[in-house]
Amino acid sequence: MHSKYKMEMANKAHEDIPGNPSTATSSKTKLNDRSNGNPLRVLSEEDWKFWKHNGYIIIKNAISKKQTKETADFIWQFDEKDSDNSETWYVPPRAEMQMKELTGTGMVEVYNH
């Protein structure tokens, strides 16, 4: 089947699901189930178990302190908030969104920056 048609079918398969179809509960794809037997490259086995149980992991020194500060400063600026002024932290969105589940997102733009 031509890839154009596969894409159209995939899009139509989720047309009745609100929000981002990539997060739809109908997905059978798992990120990693460790069935390949390969060793982990970054996490320890203990880290992996923590990730599976808690859904997050802290990887110390993954990025430099300088990059951490630059990223945090950028996010504060992008979100038009002031880290030193808590009055700016919880303000209503500037524009009303049709898809309410996307309110307060926008980090895709940051991710692609």
PyRosetta script that sets phi, psi and omega in degrees:
from pyrosetta import init, pose_from_sequence

init()
pose = pose_from_sequence("MHSKYKMEMANKAHEDIPGNPSTATSSKTKLNDRSNGNPLRVLSEEDWKFWKHNGYIIIKNAISKKQTKETADFIWQFDEKDSDNSETWYVPPRAEMQMKELTGTGMVEVYNH")
pose.set_psi(1, 139.4)
pose.set_omega(1, -180.0)
pose.set_phi(2, -65.5)
pose.set_psi(2, 140.7)
pose.set_omega(2, -175.2)
pose.set_phi(3, -60.7)
pose.set_psi(3, -30.5)
pose.set_omega(3, 178.0)
pose.set_phi(4, -59.9)
pose.set_psi(4, -42.3)
pose.set_omega(4, -178.8)
pose.set_phi(5, -71.1)
pose.set_psi(5, -35.4)
pose.set_omega(5, 177.0)
pose.set_phi(6, -61.4)
pose.set_psi(6, -42.8)
pose.set_omega(6, -179.7)
pose.set_phi(7, -63.8)
pose.set_psi(7, -43.3)
pose.set_omega(7, 179.3)
pose.set_phi(8, -61.6)
pose.set_psi(8, -41.7)
pose.set_omega(8, 179.2)
pose.set_phi(9, -63.9)
pose.set_psi(9, -42.0)
pose.set_omega(9, -179.8)
pose.set_phi(10, -62.5)
pose.set_psi(10, -42.5)
pose.set_omega(10, 179.9)
pose.set_phi(11, -64.6)
pose.set_psi(11, -42.4)
pose.set_omega(11, -179.2)
pose.set_phi(12, -69.5)
pose.set_psi(12, -28.5)
pose.set_omega(12, -179.1)
pose.set_phi(13, -63.2)
pose.set_psi(13, -25.1)
pose.set_omega(13, -177.4)
pose.set_phi(14, -113.4)
pose.set_psi(14, 13.8)
pose.set_omega(14, -173.6)
pose.set_phi(15, -65.5)
pose.set_psi(15, -23.3)
pose.set_omega(15, 179.7)
pose.set_phi(16, -92.8)
pose.set_psi(16, 2.3)
pose.set_omega(16, 179.3)
pose.set_phi(17, -100.3)
pose.set_psi(17, 120.0)
pose.set_omega(17, 179.4)
pose.set_phi(18, -69.9)
pose.set_psi(18, 154.1)
pose.set_omega(18, 175.8)
pose.set_phi(19, 86.6)
pose.set_psi(19, -155.2)
pose.set_omega(19, -174.7)
pose.set_phi(20, -84.3)
pose.set_psi(20, 114.5)
pose.set_omega(20, -178.2)
pose.set_phi(21, -62.1)
pose.set_psi(21, -21.4)
pose.set_omega(21, 179.9)
pose.set_phi(22, -69.3)
pose.set_psi(22, -16.8)
pose.set_omega(22, 178.4)
pose.set_phi(23, -106.0)
pose.set_psi(23, 13.3)
pose.set_omega(23, -178.2)
pose.set_phi(24, -63.8)
pose.set_psi(24, 145.9)
pose.set_omega(24, -179.0)
pose.set_phi(25, -71.1)
pose.set_psi(25, -11.0)
pose.set_omega(25, 179.7)
pose.set_phi(26, -76.8)
pose.set_psi(26, -8.5)
pose.set_omega(26, -177.5)
pose.set_phi(27, -69.8)
pose.set_psi(27, 132.6)
pose.set_omega(27, 177.8)
pose.set_phi(28, -100.7)
pose.set_psi(28, -4.0)
pose.set_omega(28, -176.2)
pose.set_phi(29, -81.0)
pose.set_psi(29, 128.4)
pose.set_omega(29, 176.3)
pose.set_phi(30, -106.0)
pose.set_psi(30, 150.0)
pose.set_omega(30, -178.6)
pose.set_phi(31, -64.2)
pose.set_psi(31, -47.6)
pose.set_omega(31, -179.5)
pose.set_phi(32, -165.3)
pose.set_psi(32, 129.6)
pose.set_omega(32, 176.6)
pose.set_phi(33, -113.2)
pose.set_psi(33, 5.8)
pose.set_omega(33, 177.3)
pose.set_phi(34, 65.3)
pose.set_psi(34, 14.3)
pose.set_omega(34, -178.7)
pose.set_phi(35, -72.1)
pose.set_psi(35, -12.8)
pose.set_omega(35, -179.4)
pose.set_phi(36, -78.1)
pose.set_psi(36, -12.0)
pose.set_omega(36, 177.2)
pose.set_phi(37, 75.7)
pose.set_psi(37, 0.2)
pose.set_omega(37, 179.3)
pose.set_phi(38, -71.7)
pose.set_psi(38, 146.4)
pose.set_omega(38, 177.7)
pose.set_phi(39, -70.2)
pose.set_psi(39, 153.3)
pose.set_omega(39, 175.6)
pose.set_phi(40, -70.6)
pose.set_psi(40, 146.7)
pose.set_omega(40, -178.2)
pose.set_phi(41, -97.0)
pose.set_psi(41, -28.8)
pose.set_omega(41, -176.9)
pose.set_phi(42, -118.3)
pose.set_psi(42, -46.8)
pose.set_omega(42, -176.2)
pose.set_phi(43, -85.0)
pose.set_psi(43, 151.6)
pose.set_omega(43, 168.9)
pose.set_phi(44, -83.1)
pose.set_psi(44, 168.4)
pose.set_omega(44, 176.5)
pose.set_phi(45, -60.5)
pose.set_psi(45, -37.7)
pose.set_omega(45, 178.0)
pose.set_phi(46, -64.0)
pose.set_psi(46, -42.6)
pose.set_omega(46, 176.3)
pose.set_phi(47, -59.9)
pose.set_psi(47, -43.7)
pose.set_omega(47, -178.8)
pose.set_phi(48, -60.4)
pose.set_psi(48, -45.2)
pose.set_omega(48, 179.1)
pose.set_phi(49, -62.1)
pose.set_psi(49, -40.9)
pose.set_omega(49, 177.8)
pose.set_phi(50, -61.1)
pose.set_psi(50, -45.5)
pose.set_omega(50, 178.8)
pose.set_phi(51, -57.9)
pose.set_psi(51, -48.5)
pose.set_omega(51, -178.6)
pose.set_phi(52, -62.6)
pose.set_psi(52, -38.2)
pose.set_omega(52, -177.5)
pose.set_phi(53, -78.5)
pose.set_psi(53, -42.6)
pose.set_omega(53, -171.7)
pose.set_phi(54, -102.7)
pose.set_psi(54, -19.7)
pose.set_omega(54, 178.1)
pose.set_phi(55, 84.2)
pose.set_psi(55, 7.3)
pose.set_omega(55, 175.7)
pose.set_phi(56, -153.2)
pose.set_psi(56, 163.7)
pose.set_omega(56, 176.8)
pose.set_phi(57, -150.4)
pose.set_psi(57, 146.0)
pose.set_omega(57, 175.1)
pose.set_phi(58, -103.3)
pose.set_psi(58, 121.5)
pose.set_omega(58, 177.0)
pose.set_phi(59, -109.1)
pose.set_psi(59, 102.7)
pose.set_omega(59, -176.2)
pose.set_phi(60, -66.9)
pose.set_psi(60, 142.2)
pose.set_omega(60, 178.4)
pose.set_phi(61, 60.3)
pose.set_psi(61, 26.9)
pose.set_omega(61, 176.9)
pose.set_phi(62, -67.5)
pose.set_psi(62, -32.9)
pose.set_omega(62, 173.8)
pose.set_phi(63, -133.7)
pose.set_psi(63, 158.2)
pose.set_omega(63, -176.7)
pose.set_phi(64, -70.5)
pose.set_psi(64, 158.2)
pose.set_omega(64, 176.8)
pose.set_phi(65, -60.7)
pose.set_psi(65, -36.5)
pose.set_omega(65, 178.6)
pose.set_phi(66, -62.4)
pose.set_psi(66, -47.1)
pose.set_omega(66, 179.6)
pose.set_phi(67, -66.1)
pose.set_psi(67, -35.8)
pose.set_omega(67, 177.1)
pose.set_phi(68, -60.0)
pose.set_psi(68, -48.2)
pose.set_omega(68, -179.9)
pose.set_phi(69, -64.0)
pose.set_psi(69, -44.7)
pose.set_omega(69, 179.4)
pose.set_phi(70, -61.1)
pose.set_psi(70, -40.5)
pose.set_omega(70, 179.2)
pose.set_phi(71, -67.0)
pose.set_psi(71, -46.1)
pose.set_omega(71, 178.6)
pose.set_phi(72, -60.4)
pose.set_psi(72, -45.1)
pose.set_omega(72, 178.8)
pose.set_phi(73, -60.3)
pose.set_psi(73, -41.8)
pose.set_omega(73, 179.0)
pose.set_phi(74, -62.9)
pose.set_psi(74, -43.3)
pose.set_omega(74, -178.9)
pose.set_phi(75, -64.8)
pose.set_psi(75, -43.1)
pose.set_omega(75, 176.4)
pose.set_phi(76, -57.7)
pose.set_psi(76, -45.1)
pose.set_omega(76, -179.3)
pose.set_phi(77, -66.3)
pose.set_psi(77, -45.7)
pose.set_omega(77, -179.7)
pose.set_phi(78, -58.4)
pose.set_psi(78, -41.5)
pose.set_omega(78, -177.5)
pose.set_phi(79, -84.9)
pose.set_psi(79, 1.5)
pose.set_omega(79, 179.2)
pose.set_phi(80, 54.5)
pose.set_psi(80, 47.5)
pose.set_omega(80, 177.7)
pose.set_phi(81, -126.7)
pose.set_psi(81, 160.8)
pose.set_omega(81, -179.0)
pose.set_phi(82, -115.6)
pose.set_psi(82, 119.5)
pose.set_omega(82, -177.5)
pose.set_phi(83, -62.0)
pose.set_psi(83, -22.8)
pose.set_omega(83, -179.7)
pose.set_phi(84, -94.1)
pose.set_psi(84, 0.2)
pose.set_omega(84, -177.4)
pose.set_phi(85, -131.1)
pose.set_psi(85, 97.7)
pose.set_omega(85, -176.9)
pose.set_phi(86, -63.1)
pose.set_psi(86, -17.5)
pose.set_omega(86, 177.6)
pose.set_phi(87, -64.5)
pose.set_psi(87, -22.2)
pose.set_omega(87, -179.1)
pose.set_phi(88, -90.2)
pose.set_psi(88, -7.6)
pose.set_omega(88, -171.4)
pose.set_phi(89, -75.0)
pose.set_psi(89, -35.2)
pose.set_omega(89, -172.6)
pose.set_phi(90, -124.2)
pose.set_psi(90, 61.7)
pose.set_omega(90, 178.8)
pose.set_phi(91, -100.9)
pose.set_psi(91, 152.6)
pose.set_omega(91, 179.2)
pose.set_phi(92, -62.1)
pose.set_psi(92, 153.5)
pose.set_omega(92, 177.8)
pose.set_phi(93, -61.5)
pose.set_psi(93, 147.8)
pose.set_omega(93, -179.2)
pose.set_phi(94, -70.3)
pose.set_psi(94, -31.4)
pose.set_omega(94, -178.1)
pose.set_phi(95, -127.6)
pose.set_psi(95, 140.1)
pose.set_omega(95, 177.9)
pose.set_phi(96, -75.8)
pose.set_psi(96, 134.5)
pose.set_omega(96, -179.8)
pose.set_phi(97, -104.3)
pose.set_psi(97, 140.4)
pose.set_omega(97, 178.6)
pose.set_phi(98, -67.5)
pose.set_psi(98, -41.0)
pose.set_omega(98, 178.6)
pose.set_phi(99, -93.6)
pose.set_psi(99, 97.7)
pose.set_omega(99, -173.2)
pose.set_phi(100, -56.5)
pose.set_psi(100, -30.4)
pose.set_omega(100, -178.8)
pose.set_phi(101, -68.5)
pose.set_psi(101, -12.3)
pose.set_omega(101, 178.7)
pose.set_phi(102, -95.6)
pose.set_psi(102, -4.3)
pose.set_omega(102, 179.4)
pose.set_phi(103, -58.5)
pose.set_psi(103, 131.7)
pose.set_omega(103, 178.8)
pose.set_phi(104, 83.3)
pose.set_psi(104, 4.2)
pose.set_omega(104, 177.2)
pose.set_phi(105, -83.0)
pose.set_psi(105, -133.4)
pose.set_omega(105, -179.2)
pose.set_phi(106, 95.2)
pose.set_psi(106, -6.0)
pose.set_omega(106, 180.0)
pose.set_phi(107, -71.5)
pose.set_psi(107, -14.2)
pose.set_omega(107, 174.8)
pose.set_phi(108, -60.2)
pose.set_psi(108, -42.1)
pose.set_omega(108, 178.0)
pose.set_phi(109, -61.4)
pose.set_psi(109, -39.5)
pose.set_omega(109, 178.9)
pose.set_phi(110, -67.8)
pose.set_psi(110, -43.8)
pose.set_omega(110, -179.5)
pose.set_phi(111, -58.2)
pose.set_psi(111, -38.9)
pose.set_omega(111, -178.5)
pose.set_phi(112, -86.6)
pose.set_psi(112, 1.2)
pose.set_omega(112, -178.0)
pose.set_phi(113, -74.2)
pose.dump_pdb("model.pdb")
